[in-house]
Amino acid sequence: MTTHAQAANFAGARPVIDPADAVMLLIDHQSGLFQTVADMPMTTLRRHATALAKMATLAGLPVITTASVPQGPNGPLIPEIHQYAPHATYVARKGEINAWDNPDFVAAVEATGRKTLIVAGTITSVCMAFPSISAVQDGYKVFAVVDASGTYSKMAQEITLARVVQAGVVPVDTAAVASELQRTWHRDDAAQWAEVYAHIFPEYQLLIESYAKAQDVATRHEPLDSQRA
């Protein structure tokens, strides 16, 4: 359901992600903050944040990262993000809780020339919500990746979702972002996209393995069947 705020924000256009106009903002995915997460398993959050980095690289999206006082108890960014998005731009903050209050962070976003933001952050109600709402007010189309943002309770997550939706932010999940960026399986890097889905839900790896095994069996038996014919 599209809210009035979302409709106004998207100026009548469908609220979908255009890979040619999108920027990935990965905010405060820090080892210390991860220890406060209770609305999903920490390992799930970590996999999803990593998947966003991987898909941004595959889709050629600019990636901007930042951390909240990483020298303190919030801890450093998890290394997987820059490992799988080596082209990412890291912006250091000067203590601002809302990343959008940091002029260098906003300047990095503006420098991309893109107006669609895919945002994930820990903690959800602060690190994801504050810059998402601020960016909408500055005229950006914002998609908040809820299951790649973690917080300290399910209640906090639900309250935050209500708040950001009212502000015009579109909530999405990690797999939906992957599908919108990928767009089609008819592409040369389809196998790499399959690996992204396996990162999001490991059960998908079983599907890949069973399919590969079936293909292998079919290929090995094909010559024998031909000889019998």
C-alpha positions as YAML, in Angstrom:
chain: A
units: angstrom
residues:
- id: 1
  name: MET
  ca: [0.00, 0.00, 0.00]
- id: 2
  name: THR
  ca: [1.41, 3.38, -1.05]
- id: 3
  name: THR
  ca: [1.00, 6.21, 1.46]
- id: 4
  name: HIS
  ca: [0.27, 9.82, 0.52]
- id: 5
  name: ALA
  ca: [3.81, 10.72, 1.56]
- id: 6
  name: GLN
  ca: [5.28, 8.04, -0.70]
- id: 7
  name: ALA
  ca: [3.08, 9.10, -3.62]
- id: 8
  name: ALA
  ca: [4.25, 12.68, -3.25]
- id: 9
  name: ASN
  ca: [7.87, 11.61, -2.90]
- id: 10
  name: PHE
  ca: [7.77, 9.55, -6.10]
- id: 11
  name: ALA
  ca: [5.86, 12.21, -8.06]
- id: 12
  name: GLY
  ca: [3.40, 9.71, -9.50]
- id: 13
  name: ALA
  ca: [6.06, 7.23, -10.65]
- id: 14
  name: ARG
  ca: [5.98, 3.61, -9.52]
- id: 15
  name: PRO
  ca: [8.04, 3.14, -6.34]
- id: 16
  name: VAL
  ca: [10.55, 0.74, -7.87]
- id: 17
  name: ILE
  ca: [14.35, 0.69, -7.83]
- id: 18
  name: ASP
  ca: [16.11, 1.79, -11.01]
- id: 19
  name: PRO
  ca: [19.66, 0.35, -10.91]
- id: 20
  name: ALA
  ca: [20.89, 3.21, -13.10]
- id: 21
  name: ASP
  ca: [19.74, 5.76, -10.52]
- id: 22
  name: ALA
  ca: [20.45, 3.93, -7.25]
- id: 23
  name: VAL
  ca: [23.05, 4.33, -4.52]
- id: 24
  name: MET
  ca: [23.60, 1.85, -1.67]
- id: 25
  name: LEU
  ca: [24.03, 3.42, 1.77]
- id: 26
  name: LEU
  ca: [25.29, 0.97, 4.41]
- id: 27
  name: ILE
  ca: [25.27, 2.77, 7.73]
- id: 28
  name: ASP
  ca: [26.77, 1.70, 11.05]
- id: 29
  name: HIS
  ca: [26.95, -2.07, 10.49]
- id: 30
  name: GLN
  ca: [29.36, -2.27, 13.41]
- id: 31
  name: SER
  ca: [30.46, -5.21, 15.50]
- id: 32
  name: GLY
  ca: [29.56, -3.57, 18.80]
- id: 33
  name: LEU
  ca: [26.09, -2.46, 17.69]
- id: 34
  name: PHE
  ca: [25.39, -5.94, 16.31]
- id: 35
  name: GLN
  ca: [25.51, -7.25, 19.88]
- id: 36
  name: THR
  ca: [22.39, -5.21, 20.71]
- id: 37
  name: VAL
  ca: [20.28, -6.71, 17.91]
- id: 38
  name: ALA
  ca: [17.30, -8.79, 19.08]
- id: 39
  name: ASP
  ca: [14.73, -8.59, 16.28]
- id: 40
  name: MET
  ca: [16.60, -11.19, 14.21]
- id: 41
  name: PRO
  ca: [19.62, -13.44, 14.68]
- id: 42
  name: MET
  ca: [22.82, -11.43, 14.45]
- id: 43
  name: THR
  ca: [24.18, -13.92, 11.91]
- id: 44
  name: THR
  ca: [21.16, -13.28, 9.67]
- id: 45
  name: LEU
  ca: [21.68, -9.52, 9.82]
- id: 46
  name: ARG
  ca: [25.34, -9.97, 8.99]
- id: 47
  name: ARG
  ca: [24.55, -12.17, 5.98]
- id: 48
  name: HIS
  ca: [22.00, -9.69, 4.67]
- id: 49
  name: ALA
  ca: [24.32, -6.69, 5.00]
- id: 50
  name: THR
  ca: [27.00, -8.67, 3.19]
- id: 51
  name: ALA
  ca: [24.53, -9.63, 0.46]
- id: 52
  name: LEU
  ca: [23.75, -5.95, -0.14]
- id: 53
  name: ALA
  ca: [27.44, -5.25, -0.66]
- id: 54
  name: LYS
  ca: [27.74, -8.17, -3.09]
- id: 55
  name: MET
  ca: [24.70, -7.18, -5.15]
- id: 56
  name: ALA
  ca: [25.78, -3.54, -5.30]
- id: 57
  name: THR
  ca: [29.04, -4.65, -6.85]
- id: 58
  name: LEU
  ca: [27.29, -6.94, -9.34]
- id: 59
  name: ALA
  ca: [24.83, -4.19, -10.33]
- id: 60
  name: GLY
  ca: [27.49, -1.49, -10.51]
- id: 61
  name: LEU
  ca: [25.93, 0.67, -7.80]
- id: 62
  name: PRO
  ca: [27.92, 3.27, -5.89]
- id: 63
  name: VAL
  ca: [28.23, 2.28, -2.23]
- id: 64
  name: ILE
  ca: [28.73, 4.72, 0.64]
- id: 65
  name: THR
  ca: [29.50, 3.48, 4.13]
- id: 66
  name: THR
  ca: [29.96, 5.19, 7.46]
- id: 67
  name: ALA
  ca: [30.37, 4.27, 11.12]
- id: 68
  name: SER
  ca: [29.34, 5.87, 14.41]
- id: 69
  name: VAL
  ca: [32.40, 6.45, 16.64]
- id: 70
  name: PRO
  ca: [34.07, 3.18, 15.51]
- id: 71
  name: GLN
  ca: [36.90, 3.77, 17.97]
- id: 72
  name: GLY
  ca: [34.39, 3.42, 20.83]
- id: 73
  name: PRO
  ca: [32.12, 0.60, 22.04]
- id: 74
  name: ASN
  ca: [30.03, 0.70, 18.84]
- id: 75
  name: GLY
  ca: [32.99, -1.03, 17.22]
- id: 76
  name: PRO
  ca: [34.33, -1.14, 13.67]
- id: 77
  name: LEU
  ca: [32.36, -1.89, 10.52]
- id: 78
  name: ILE
  ca: [32.09, -5.59, 9.78]
- id: 79
  name: PRO
  ca: [34.86, -6.30, 7.23]
- id: 80
  name: GLU
  ca: [32.62, -8.16, 4.76]
- id: 81
  name: ILE
  ca: [31.07, -4.94, 3.48]
- id: 82
  name: HIS
  ca: [34.26, -3.47, 2.05]
- id: 83
  name: GLN
  ca: [35.49, -6.95, 1.13]
- id: 84
  name: TYR
  ca: [32.54, -7.51, -1.21]
- id: 85
  name: ALA
  ca: [32.17, -3.86, -2.23]
- id: 86
  name: PRO
  ca: [35.82, -2.79, -2.60]
- id: 87
  name: HIS
  ca: [34.72, 0.28, -4.56]
- id: 88
  name: ALA
  ca: [32.72, 1.60, -1.58]
- id: 89
  name: THR
  ca: [33.41, 5.11, -0.29]
- id: 90
  name: TYR
  ca: [33.80, 5.34, 3.48]
- id: 91
  name: VAL
  ca: [32.83, 8.64, 5.10]
- id: 92
  name: ALA
  ca: [34.09, 9.34, 8.62]
- id: 93
  name: ARG
  ca: [31.73, 11.26, 10.87]
- id: 94
  name: LYS
  ca: [32.47, 13.74, 13.62]
- id: 95
  name: GLY
  ca: [30.09, 12.27, 16.18]
- id: 96
  name: GLU
  ca: [26.82, 12.95, 14.36]
- id: 97
  name: ILE
  ca: [24.22, 10.31, 15.22]
- id: 98
  name: ASN
  ca: [22.23, 11.01, 12.06]
- id: 99
  name: ALA
  ca: [24.62, 10.36, 9.16]
- id: 100
  name: TRP
  ca: [22.67, 12.91, 7.09]
- id: 101
  name: ASP
  ca: [23.79, 15.62, 9.52]
- id: 102
  name: ASN
  ca: [27.37, 15.09, 8.32]
- id: 103
  name: PRO
  ca: [28.08, 17.38, 5.33]
- id: 104
  name: ASP
  ca: [30.72, 15.01, 3.93]
- id: 105
  name: PHE
  ca: [28.24, 12.13, 3.89]
- id: 106
  name: VAL
  ca: [25.60, 14.17, 2.06]
- id: 107
  name: ALA
  ca: [28.26, 15.47, -0.35]
- id: 108
  name: ALA
  ca: [29.31, 11.89, -1.15]
- id: 109
  name: VAL
  ca: [25.71, 11.02, -1.99]
- id: 110
  name: GLU
  ca: [25.27, 14.15, -4.10]
- id: 111
  name: ALA
  ca: [28.51, 13.41, -5.97]
- id: 112
  name: THR
  ca: [26.99, 10.23, -7.40]
- id: 113
  name: GLY
  ca: [24.37, 12.27, -9.25]
- id: 114
  name: ARG
  ca: [21.76, 9.65, -8.33]
- id: 115
  name: LYS
  ca: [18.45, 10.23, -6.58]
- id: 116
  name: THR
  ca: [17.37, 6.75, -5.43]
- id: 117
  name: LEU
  ca: [18.81, 5.57, -2.13]
- id: 118
  name: ILE
  ca: [18.85, 2.00, -0.82]
- id: 119
  name: VAL
  ca: [19.48, 2.35, 2.91]
- id: 120
  name: ALA
  ca: [20.30, -0.17, 5.62]
- id: 121
  name: GLY
  ca: [21.65, 0.58, 9.05]
- id: 122
  name: THR
  ca: [22.07, -0.62, 12.61]
- id: 123
  name: ILE
  ca: [20.30, 0.40, 14.77]
- id: 124
  name: THR
  ca: [17.10, 0.48, 12.67]
- id: 125
  name: SER
  ca: [15.28, 3.19, 14.60]
- id: 126
  name: VAL
  ca: [18.27, 5.51, 14.48]
- id: 127
  name: CYS
  ca: [21.00, 4.69, 11.97]
- id: 128
  name: MET
  ca: [18.58, 3.62, 9.24]
- id: 129
  name: ALA
  ca: [15.55, 5.76, 10.08]
- id: 130
  name: PHE
  ca: [17.13, 9.17, 10.68]
- id: 131
  name: PRO
  ca: [19.06, 9.50, 7.38]
- id: 132
  name: SER
  ca: [16.21, 7.87, 5.43]
- id: 133
  name: ILE
  ca: [13.68, 10.43, 6.66]
- id: 134
  name: SER
  ca: [16.16, 13.28, 6.16]
- id: 135
  name: ALA
  ca: [16.93, 12.19, 2.59]
- id: 136
  name: VAL
  ca: [13.23, 12.06, 1.70]
- id: 137
  name: GLN
  ca: [12.91, 15.65, 2.91]
- id: 138
  name: ASP
  ca: [15.78, 16.56, 0.58]
- id: 139
  name: GLY
  ca: [13.99, 15.08, -2.42]
- id: 140
  name: TYR
  ca: [15.45, 11.57, -2.63]
- id: 141
  name: LYS
  ca: [13.53, 8.36, -3.27]
- id: 142
  name: VAL
  ca: [14.41, 6.13, -0.34]
- id: 143
  name: PHE
  ca: [14.09, 2.37, 0.07]
- id: 144
  name: ALA
  ca: [14.84, 1.08, 3.58]
- id: 145
  name: VAL
  ca: [16.08, -2.51, 3.74]
- id: 146
  name: VAL
  ca: [14.44, -3.69, 6.94]
- id: 147
  name: ASP
  ca: [16.01, -7.14, 7.27]
- id: 148
  name: ALA
  ca: [19.51, -5.71, 6.71]
- id: 149
  name: SER
  ca: [18.92, -3.27, 9.58]
- id: 150
  name: GLY
  ca: [18.78, -4.54, 13.14]
- id: 151
  name: THR
  ca: [17.44, -3.19, 16.41]
- id: 152
  name: TYR
  ca: [16.97, -4.20, 20.05]
- id: 153
  name: SER
  ca: [13.35, -5.40, 19.92]
- id: 154
  name: LYS
  ca: [10.58, -6.39, 17.54]
- id: 155
  name: MET
  ca: [8.49, -3.55, 18.96]
- id: 156
  name: ALA
  ca: [11.21, -1.03, 18.08]
- id: 157
  name: GLN
  ca: [11.30, -2.39, 14.54]
- id: 158
  name: GLU
  ca: [7.52, -2.10, 14.11]
- id: 159
  name: ILE
  ca: [7.37, 1.43, 15.51]
- id: 160
  name: THR
  ca: [10.21, 2.50, 13.22]
- id: 161
  name: LEU
  ca: [8.53, 0.99, 10.17]
- id: 162
  name: ALA
  ca: [5.39, 3.00, 10.90]
- id: 163
  name: ARG
  ca: [7.44, 6.16, 11.28]
- id: 164
  name: VAL
  ca: [9.49, 5.85, 8.10]
- id: 165
  name: VAL
  ca: [6.50, 4.85, 5.98]
- id: 166
  name: GLN
  ca: [4.61, 7.92, 7.18]
- id: 167
  name: ALA
  ca: [7.63, 9.99, 6.12]
- id: 168
  name: GLY
  ca: [7.57, 8.57, 2.59]
- id: 169
  name: VAL
  ca: [10.23, 5.86, 2.86]
- id: 170
  name: VAL
  ca: [9.50, 2.54, 1.12]
- id: 171
  name: PRO
  ca: [10.33, -0.54, 3.24]
- id: 172
  name: VAL
  ca: [11.83, -3.52, 1.40]
- id: 173
  name: ASP
  ca: [13.65, -6.75, 2.21]
- id: 174
  name: THR
  ca: [17.06, -7.87, 1.02]
- id: 175
  name: ALA
  ca: [15.82, -10.46, -1.48]
- id: 176
  name: ALA
  ca: [13.45, -7.94, -3.05]
- id: 177
  name: VAL
  ca: [16.32, -5.51, -3.56]
- id: 178
  name: ALA
  ca: [18.36, -8.26, -5.21]
- id: 179
  name: SER
  ca: [15.52, -9.13, -7.56]
- id: 180
  name: GLU
  ca: [14.90, -5.51, -8.56]
- id: 181
  name: LEU
  ca: [18.60, -4.94, -9.25]
- id: 182
  name: GLN
  ca: [19.07, -8.25, -11.08]
- id: 183
  name: ARG
  ca: [15.91, -7.88, -13.17]
- id: 184
  name: THR
  ca: [16.47, -11.05, -15.25]
- id: 185
  name: TRP
  ca: [18.14, -14.47, -15.04]
- id: 186
  name: HIS
  ca: [19.08, -14.11, -18.70]
- id: 187
  name: ARG
  ca: [22.44, -12.51, -17.99]
- id: 188
  name: ASP
  ca: [26.06, -13.66, -18.00]
- id: 189
  name: ASP
  ca: [26.50, -13.26, -14.23]
- id: 190
  name: ALA
  ca: [23.36, -15.23, -13.29]
- id: 191
  name: ALA
  ca: [25.41, -17.75, -11.28]
- id: 192
  name: GLN
  ca: [26.83, -14.92, -9.16]
- id: 193
  name: TRP
  ca: [23.33, -13.64, -8.46]
- id: 194
  name: ALA
  ca: [22.35, -17.14, -7.37]
- id: 195
  name: GLU
  ca: [25.20, -16.94, -4.85]
- id: 196
  name: VAL
  ca: [23.72, -13.68, -3.54]
- id: 197
  name: TYR
  ca: [20.40, -15.42, -2.84]
- id: 198
  name: ALA
  ca: [22.26, -18.24, -1.10]
- id: 199
  name: HIS
  ca: [23.79, -15.57, 1.12]
- id: 200
  name: ILE
  ca: [20.35, -14.20, 1.95]
- id: 201
  name: PHE
  ca: [18.77, -17.57, 2.66]
- id: 202
  name: PRO
  ca: [21.32, -20.41, 2.87]
- id: 203
  name: GLU
  ca: [18.62, -22.95, 1.93]
- id: 204
  name: TYR
  ca: [18.91, -21.64, -1.63]
- id: 205
  name: GLN
  ca: [22.37, -23.21, -1.76]
- id: 206
  name: LEU
  ca: [20.69, -26.62, -1.45]
- id: 207
  name: LEU
  ca: [18.59, -25.82, -4.50]
- id: 208
  name: ILE
  ca: [21.74, -24.87, -6.44]
- id: 209
  name: GLU
  ca: [23.50, -28.06, -5.38]
- id: 210
  name: SER
  ca: [20.57, -30.33, -6.25]
- id: 211
  name: TYR
  ca: [20.18, -28.68, -9.65]
- id: 212
  name: ALA
  ca: [23.93, -28.99, -10.35]
- id: 213
  name: LYS
  ca: [23.86, -32.66, -9.38]
- id: 214
  name: ALA
  ca: [20.85, -33.35, -11.59]
- id: 215
  name: GLN
  ca: [22.56, -31.63, -14.52]
- id: 216
  name: ASP
  ca: [25.71, -33.64, -13.91]
- id: 217
  name: VAL
  ca: [23.80, -36.93, -13.83]
- id: 218
  name: ALA
  ca: [21.89, -36.03, -16.99]
- id: 219
  name: THR
  ca: [25.09, -35.10, -18.81]
- id: 220
  name: ARG
  ca: [26.93, -38.28, -17.79]
- id: 221
  name: HIS
  ca: [24.04, -40.52, -18.89]
- id: 222
  name: GLU
  ca: [23.27, -38.77, -22.14]
- id: 223
  name: PRO
  ca: [26.00, -40.55, -24.20]
- id: 224
  name: LEU
  ca: [24.85, -43.96, -22.89]
- id: 225
  name: ASP
  ca: [21.27, -43.22, -23.84]
- id: 226
  name: SER
  ca: [22.43, -42.17, -27.28]
- id: 227
  name: GLN
  ca: [24.40, -45.41, -27.71]
- id: 228
  name: ARG
  ca: [21.34, -47.49, -26.79]
- id: 229
  name: ALA
  ca: [19.35, -45.61, -29.38]
...
